[in-house]
Amino acid sequence: MMTSVETRTMESAIRAMLDHHSDPALHQWVRGTMRAFETRLAGIEDPQEREEARRAAMVLIKTTLQEWSRGPVFPQ
């Protein structure tokens, strides 16, 4: 399970990556994705399960930002 220090570190890394990308669509995607996940996570009663789901959401966002930094992905 991710500790609060690890959670803050992951959040900080996500913010730092966003700071390097000015694309408004990317920022909107991150905000919308975080809101959607937070809404879903609120419905999970087990704290450990909720934290694991939160970590998975943050990993998804961080991985997406890392891929985006290699080159923005455009729909085909």
Backbone as JSON, one array per atom type, in Angstrom:
{
  "sequence": "MMTSVETRTMESAIRAMLDHHSDPALHQWVRGTMRAFETRLAGIEDPQEREEARRAAMVLIKTTLQEWSRGPVFPQ",
  "N": [[0.85, -1.18, 0.0], [0.47, 2.27, -0.7], [2.16, 4.8, 1.0], [1.47, 7.87, 2.79], [3.57, 9.61, 2.27], [4.6, 8.55, -0.11], [2.36, 8.95, -1.71], [2.19, 11.77, -1.75], [4.61, 12.27, -3.04], [4.14, 11.12, -5.56], [2.0, 12.72, -6.42], [3.31, 15.18, -6.51], [5.18, 14.66, -8.52], [3.48, 14.36, -10.7], [2.36, 16.94, -10.84], [4.72, 18.38, -11.43], [5.36, 17.35, -13.96], [3.15, 18.25, -15.39], [3.61, 20.98, -15.23], [5.56, 21.3, -17.13], [4.27, 21.08, -19.5], [2.28, 22.88, -21.55], [-0.07, 22.44, -22.86], [-3.44, 22.92, -23.07], [-5.43, 20.98, -23.4], [-4.31, 18.68, -22.36], [-4.0, 19.37, -19.66], [-6.68, 19.71, -19.02], [-7.58, 17.11, -19.43], [-6.21, 15.76, -17.36], [-7.29, 17.03, -15.05], [-10.03, 16.37, -15.35], [-9.89, 13.59, -15.35], [-8.86, 13.08, -12.79], [-10.97, 14.12, -11.23], [-13.04, 12.34, -11.97], [-11.99, 9.89, -11.08], [-11.77, 10.43, -8.31], [-14.45, 10.69, -7.64], [-15.35, 8.08, -8.12], [-13.7, 6.69, -6.33], [-14.65, 7.54, -3.89], [-16.8, 5.95, -3.43], [-15.81, 3.55, -2.57], [-15.62, 1.55, 0.16], [-13.72, 0.16, 1.75], [-10.75, 1.15, 3.17], [-8.11, 0.38, 2.44], [-8.45, -0.81, -0.05], [-9.48, 1.41, -1.4], [-7.25, 3.13, -1.32], [-5.43, 1.64, -2.85], [-6.74, 1.7, -5.32], [-6.65, 4.43, -5.78], [-3.9, 4.8, -6.04], [-3.47, 3.33, -8.37], [-4.87, 4.9, -10.2], [-3.33, 7.22, -10.13], [-0.91, 6.25, -11.11], [-1.69, 5.62, -13.71], [-2.23, 8.21, -14.71], [0.3, 9.43, -14.38], [1.87, 7.8, -16.06], [0.63, 8.31, -18.51], [1.27, 11.03, -18.79], [4.04, 10.81, -18.98], [4.29, 9.43, -21.41], [3.12, 11.34, -23.07], [5.02, 13.33, -22.9], [6.97, 12.36, -24.52], [5.96, 12.78, -26.96], [3.12, 14.37, -28.09], [0.02, 12.69, -28.3], [-2.14, 12.21, -30.94], [-5.53, 11.87, -32.03], [-6.4, 9.51, -34.55]],
  "CA": [[0.0, 0.0, 0.0], [1.23, 3.5, -0.83], [2.1, 5.64, 2.19], [1.15, 9.26, 2.49], [4.76, 10.22, 1.67], [4.63, 8.1, -1.5], [1.26, 9.61, -2.39], [2.59, 13.15, -1.99], [5.68, 12.25, -4.03], [3.51, 10.86, -6.85], [1.25, 13.93, -6.78], [4.31, 16.19, -6.85], [5.74, 14.3, -9.83], [2.44, 14.66, -11.7], [2.33, 18.41, -10.97], [5.95, 18.81, -12.1], [5.23, 17.01, -15.38], [2.17, 19.17, -15.97], [4.25, 22.29, -15.34], [6.4, 21.31, -18.32], [3.42, 20.96, -20.69], [1.28, 23.95, -21.5], [-1.23, 22.04, -23.66], [-4.65, 22.99, -22.25], [-6.18, 19.72, -23.49], [-3.68, 17.74, -21.43], [-4.37, 19.8, -18.31], [-8.11, 19.43, -18.87], [-7.71, 15.66, -19.29], [-5.77, 15.38, -16.02], [-8.3, 17.48, -14.08], [-11.25, 15.57, -15.52], [-9.61, 12.22, -14.93], [-8.77, 13.08, -11.32], [-12.34, 14.28, -10.68], [-13.77, 11.1, -12.2], [-11.47, 8.87, -10.17], [-12.12, 10.78, -6.93], [-15.86, 10.36, -7.48], [-15.43, 6.62, -8.04], [-13.02, 6.24, -5.12], [-15.49, 7.87, -2.73], [-17.75, 4.85, -3.23], [-15.12, 2.35, -2.06], [-15.65, 1.63, 1.62], [-12.5, -0.39, 2.35], [-9.69, 2.14, 3.01], [-6.96, -0.18, 1.73], [-8.86, -0.94, -1.46], [-9.6, 2.77, -1.94], [-5.9, 3.64, -1.53], [-4.86, 0.92, -3.98], [-7.38, 2.23, -6.52], [-6.12, 5.8, -5.97], [-2.55, 4.64, -6.56], [-3.58, 2.89, -9.77], [-5.28, 6.08, -10.97], [-2.18, 8.13, -10.23], [0.05, 5.61, -12.01], [-2.23, 5.82, -15.06], [-2.02, 9.61, -15.08], [1.74, 9.66, -14.51], [2.32, 7.09, -17.27], [0.12, 9.07, -19.66], [2.09, 12.24, -18.9], [5.37, 10.42, -19.46], [4.13, 9.15, -22.84], [2.83, 12.62, -23.72], [6.27, 14.09, -22.98], [7.73, 11.81, -25.65], [5.31, 13.33, -28.14], [1.66, 14.35, -27.92], [-0.74, 11.7, -29.07], [-3.3, 12.81, -31.6], [-6.44, 10.86, -32.56], [-6.26, 9.26, -35.99]],
  "C": [[0.9, 1.24, 0.0], [1.06, 4.33, 0.45], [1.75, 7.07, 1.79], [2.35, 9.98, 1.87], [4.84, 9.83, 0.19], [3.53, 8.78, -2.32], [1.63, 11.05, -2.72], [3.69, 13.23, -3.05], [5.1, 12.04, -5.43], [2.74, 12.09, -7.32], [2.2, 15.04, -7.22], [4.91, 15.92, -8.23], [4.74, 14.63, -10.94], [2.37, 16.17, -11.93], [3.55, 18.92, -11.73], [5.88, 18.51, -13.6], [4.24, 17.95, -16.06], [2.76, 20.56, -16.16], [5.09, 22.41, -16.61], [5.59, 21.22, -19.63], [2.3, 21.98, -20.61], [0.01, 23.61, -22.27], [-2.49, 22.03, -22.79], [-5.46, 21.69, -22.29], [-5.61, 18.69, -22.51], [-4.06, 18.09, -19.99], [-5.84, 19.5, -18.04], [-8.32, 17.93, -18.66], [-7.33, 15.22, -17.88], [-6.8, 15.8, -14.97], [-9.56, 16.63, -14.16], [-11.06, 14.14, -15.05], [-9.52, 12.13, -13.41], [-10.15, 13.23, -10.69], [-13.12, 12.98, -10.81], [-13.3, 10.0, -11.25], [-11.86, 9.18, -8.73], [-13.59, 10.45, -6.65], [-16.04, 8.86, -7.3], [-14.83, 6.11, -6.73], [-13.85, 6.49, -3.87], [-16.47, 6.74, -2.42], [-17.12, 3.58, -2.71], [-15.0, 2.47, -0.55], [-14.35, 1.17, 2.28], [-11.34, 0.58, 2.1], [-8.48, 1.61, 2.22], [-7.27, -0.34, 0.25], [-8.95, 0.43, -2.13], [-8.21, 3.35, -2.24], [-5.21, 2.94, -2.7], [-5.44, 1.43, -5.3], [-6.87, 3.65, -6.82], [-4.71, 5.73, -6.56], [-2.58, 4.23, -8.03], [-3.98, 4.06, -10.67], [-4.1, 7.02, -11.17], [-1.11, 7.56, -11.15], [-0.4, 5.79, -13.46], [-1.95, 7.25, -15.54], [-0.54, 9.9, -15.3], [2.28, 9.01, -15.78], [1.86, 7.83, -18.52], [0.94, 10.33, -19.87], [3.48, 11.92, -19.42], [5.32, 10.12, -20.96], [3.92, 10.44, -23.62], [4.12, 13.41, -23.89], [7.16, 13.59, -24.11], [7.18, 12.33, -26.98], [3.82, 13.23, -27.98], [1.0, 13.35, -28.85], [-1.96, 12.39, -29.66], [-4.21, 11.7, -32.13], [-6.25, 10.72, -34.07], [-7.6, 9.16, -36.64]]
}
